């Protein structure tokens, strides 16, 4: 399992991905964000699914960018190109995956701004090669382990958020997922893209750097549970439960 999150706000894009790879009892670290940066060409791709399928599709896509990347001037064109390479890998490998009891499960989040784009775009690309673009009403996408980090984003994230606010909520979403899923963990790779900058900023944060936020969030949740005593008191009383205070 993995945790990959993409956020689009009015200031640009934020992407967060854990680096934990679990295979049986073995745990290793691997990067799940691929960044492609040019003079007027900024793109990142986050992936979840079988590592072998992911590596092959990204390798094919990067080769395509080297050969004719200058022909891709709009973000949807780049997403379509990646989709074609995913279908190529599917045609090559899916029968063998099925024989091994596996399935083609590659999902991608693509954030980009290319030469002719008026602003940055964020897409979710499905294993079949079809895609959807993020909307202002729900300005985030998660692939991999989606259950635990989604509620805080649904409640608190708005398109009008700043890049810093988006990063803050994204890291809290990661922390909520890490606390409930043994297959998700640091270090965490973070990418930030300010609109019209053509400058993808990338940084990896380790456990020690994330610890103050994790400690704050744990204490904040415990405090919120205590403060909920008054609103819940009448409900508890109807069940015959009395407060210990």
C-alpha positions as CSV (number, residue, x, y, z in Angstrom):
1,X,0.0,0.0,0.0
2,X,1.0,3.6,-0.4
3,X,-0.1,7.1,0.2
4,X,0.0,9.7,-2.6
5,X,-1.8,13.0,-2.4
6,X,-2.2,15.8,-4.9
7,X,-3.8,19.2,-4.0
8,X,-4.7,22.0,-6.3
9,X,-5.3,25.4,-4.7
10,X,-5.6,28.9,-6.2
11,X,-1.8,29.4,-5.7
12,X,-0.7,26.2,-7.4
13,X,-0.1,22.5,-6.6
14,X,1.1,20.5,-3.7
15,X,2.0,16.8,-3.8
16,X,2.9,14.4,-1.0
17,X,4.0,10.8,-1.2
18,X,5.3,8.3,1.4
19,X,8.3,6.2,0.5
20,X,7.6,2.9,2.3
21,X,7.6,-0.3,0.2
22,X,6.3,-3.4,2.0
23,X,6.9,-6.9,0.5
24,X,6.0,-9.6,2.9
25,X,8.0,-9.0,6.1
26,X,10.5,-6.8,4.2
27,X,10.3,-3.0,4.4
28,X,12.3,-0.8,2.0
29,X,12.2,2.8,0.8
30,X,11.6,4.0,-2.8
31,X,10.6,7.2,-4.4
32,X,7.0,7.4,-5.7
33,X,7.2,10.9,-7.4
34,X,8.8,11.4,-10.8
35,X,9.6,15.1,-11.6
36,X,10.1,16.4,-15.1
37,X,11.3,20.0,-15.3
38,X,12.1,22.2,-18.3
39,X,12.3,25.8,-19.1
40,X,8.6,26.1,-19.7
41,X,7.6,22.6,-18.8
42,X,6.9,21.5,-15.3
43,X,5.3,18.1,-14.4
44,X,5.2,15.6,-11.6
45,X,3.7,12.1,-11.6
46,X,2.8,10.2,-8.4
47,X,2.1,6.4,-8.7
48,X,0.5,3.6,-6.7
49,X,0.4,-0.1,-7.7
50,X,2.8,-2.8,-8.6
51,X,6.3,-1.4,-8.5
52,X,7.4,-3.3,-11.7
53,X,4.5,-1.9,-13.7
54,X,5.1,1.5,-12.4
55,X,8.8,1.5,-13.3
56,X,8.2,0.2,-16.8
57,X,5.4,2.8,-17.6
58,X,7.4,5.7,-16.2
59,X,10.5,4.6,-18.1
60,X,8.5,4.4,-21.4
61,X,7.0,7.8,-20.7
62,X,10.4,9.4,-19.9
63,X,11.8,8.0,-23.1
64,X,8.9,9.5,-25.0
65,X,9.5,12.9,-23.4
66,X,13.2,12.8,-24.5
67,X,12.2,11.9,-28.1
68,X,9.3,14.3,-28.7
69,X,8.5,16.1,-25.4
70,X,8.7,19.5,-27.1
71,X,5.5,18.5,-29.0
72,X,3.5,18.4,-25.8
73,X,2.4,22.0,-25.1
74,X,-0.8,21.3,-23.0
75,X,-1.1,19.3,-19.9
76,X,-3.9,17.1,-21.2
77,X,-1.6,16.1,-24.1
78,X,1.0,14.9,-21.6
79,X,-1.6,12.9,-19.6
80,X,-2.8,11.3,-22.9
81,X,0.8,10.4,-23.7
82,X,1.3,8.7,-20.3
83,X,-2.0,6.9,-20.7
84,X,-0.8,5.5,-24.0
85,X,2.4,4.2,-22.3
86,X,0.3,2.6,-19.5
87,X,-1.8,0.8,-22.1
88,X,1.4,-0.4,-23.8
89,X,2.6,-1.9,-20.5
90,X,-0.8,-3.4,-19.9
91,X,-0.7,-5.1,-23.4
92,X,2.8,-6.4,-22.7
93,X,2.4,-7.6,-19.2
94,X,-1.2,-8.2,-18.1
95,X,-1.5,-11.8,-19.3
96,X,1.6,-12.7,-17.3
97,X,0.4,-10.8,-14.3
98,X,-2.9,-12.8,-14.3
99,X,-1.0,-16.1,-14.6
100,X,0.9,-15.0,-11.4
101,X,-2.3,-14.2,-9.6
102,X,-1.7,-10.4,-9.9
103,X,-3.5,-7.6,-11.7
104,X,-2.6,-4.4,-13.4
105,X,-3.4,-1.8,-10.8
106,X,-1.3,1.3,-11.7
107,X,-2.9,4.6,-10.7
108,X,-1.3,8.0,-11.3
109,X,-1.7,11.6,-10.1
110,X,-0.3,14.0,-12.7
111,X,0.3,17.7,-11.9
112,X,1.7,20.0,-14.6
113,X,1.8,23.3,-16.4
114,X,3.1,23.3,-19.9
115,X,3.9,26.0,-22.4
116,X,0.4,26.8,-23.6
117,X,-1.4,26.1,-20.2
118,X,-3.0,29.2,-18.6
119,X,-2.5,27.6,-15.2
120,X,-1.5,24.4,-13.5
121,X,-3.6,21.2,-13.9
122,X,-4.1,18.1,-11.7
123,X,-5.3,14.8,-13.0
124,X,-6.1,11.3,-11.8
125,X,-5.2,8.7,-14.3
126,X,-6.8,5.2,-14.0
127,X,-5.2,1.9,-15.0
128,X,-7.4,1.7,-18.1
129,X,-5.8,5.0,-19.3
130,X,-8.9,7.2,-18.8
131,X,-8.6,10.3,-16.6
132,X,-10.4,13.0,-14.7
133,X,-9.3,16.5,-13.8
134,X,-9.6,17.8,-10.2
135,X,-12.4,20.2,-9.6
136,X,-12.5,23.3,-7.4
137,X,-15.3,21.7,-5.3
138,X,-13.0,18.7,-4.3
139,X,-9.5,20.1,-4.9
140,X,-7.5,16.9,-3.9
141,X,-6.8,13.4,-5.1
142,X,-5.5,10.4,-3.1
143,X,-4.3,7.1,-4.5
144,X,-3.2,4.1,-2.5
145,X,-4.5,4.1,1.1
146,X,-7.4,6.6,0.9
147,X,-9.5,5.8,4.0
148,X,-7.7,7.5,6.8
149,X,-6.4,10.8,5.3
150,X,-9.4,11.8,3.3
151,X,-11.8,12.9,6.1
152,X,-9.6,15.9,7.2
153,X,-9.3,17.0,3.6
154,X,-13.0,16.7,2.9
155,X,-13.7,18.8,6.0
156,X,-11.0,21.5,5.9
157,X,-9.4,21.8,2.5
158,X,-10.7,24.5,0.1
159,X,-9.5,25.6,-3.3
160,X,-9.0,29.1,-1.8
161,X,-6.3,27.7,0.6
162,X,-2.7,29.0,0.2
163,X,0.2,26.7,-0.7
164,X,1.2,26.7,3.0
165,X,-2.3,25.8,4.2
166,X,-2.5,23.0,1.6
167,X,0.9,21.6,2.7
168,X,-0.2,21.8,6.3
169,X,-3.4,19.8,5.6
170,X,-1.6,17.4,3.4
171,X,0.9,16.5,6.1
172,X,-1.9,16.1,8.6
173,X,-3.6,13.8,6.2
174,X,-0.4,11.8,5.8
175,X,0.0,11.6,9.6
176,X,-3.6,10.3,10.0
177,X,-2.9,7.6,7.5
178,X,0.5,6.7,9.0
179,X,-1.2,6.2,12.4
180,X,-3.7,3.7,11.0
181,X,-1.8,1.9,8.3
182,X,1.4,-0.1,8.8
183,X,2.1,0.0,5.1
184,X,2.5,3.8,5.0
185,X,5.4,5.7,6.6
186,X,8.2,8.2,6.3
187,X,10.4,9.6,4.8
188,X,7.9,11.7,2.9
189,X,8.6,13.4,-0.5
190,X,6.9,16.8,-0.9
191,X,6.6,18.7,-4.2
192,X,5.3,22.3,-4.4
193,X,4.5,24.1,-7.7
194,X,3.5,27.8,-7.6
195,X,1.4,28.8,-10.6
196,X,3.2,30.2,-13.6
197,X,6.6,29.7,-12.0
198,X,7.8,26.7,-14.1
199,X,9.7,25.8,-10.9
200,X,9.0,22.5,-9.2
201,X,10.3,22.6,-5.6
202,X,11.0,19.2,-4.1
203,X,12.1,18.1,-0.6
204,X,12.2,14.9,1.5
205,X,11.3,15.0,5.2
206,X,12.3,12.3,7.6
207,X,10.7,11.1,10.8
208,X,12.6,13.5,13.0
209,X,11.5,16.5,10.9
210,X,7.9,15.4,11.0
211,X,7.8,14.6,14.7
212,X,6.8,18.1,16.0
213,X,3.7,18.1,13.7
214,X,2.8,14.5,14.7
215,X,3.1,15.4,18.4
216,X,1.0,18.5,18.0
217,X,-1.7,16.6,16.0
218,X,-1.9,13.9,18.6
219,X,-2.3,16.4,21.4
220,X,-4.9,18.4,19.5
221,X,-7.0,15.3,18.9
222,X,-6.9,14.3,22.5
223,X,-7.9,17.9,23.6
224,X,-10.7,17.9,21.1
225,X,-12.1,14.6,22.5
226,X,-12.1,16.2,26.0
227,X,-13.8,19.3,24.7
228,X,-16.5,17.3,23.1
229,X,-17.7,16.2,26.6
230,X,-20.3,18.9,26.9
231,X,-22.0,18.4,23.5
232,X,-22.2,14.7,24.1
233,X,-23.4,14.9,27.7
234,X,-27.1,14.8,26.9
235,X,-26.6,11.9,24.5
236,X,-24.7,10.0,27.1
237,X,-27.3,10.7,29.7
238,X,-30.1,9.3,27.5
239,X,-28.1,6.0,27.6
240,X,-27.7,6.1,31.3
241,X,-24.1,7.1,31.2
242,X,-22.9,9.7,33.7
243,X,-19.9,11.9,33.4
244,X,-17.0,11.1,35.7
245,X,-16.4,14.9,36.4
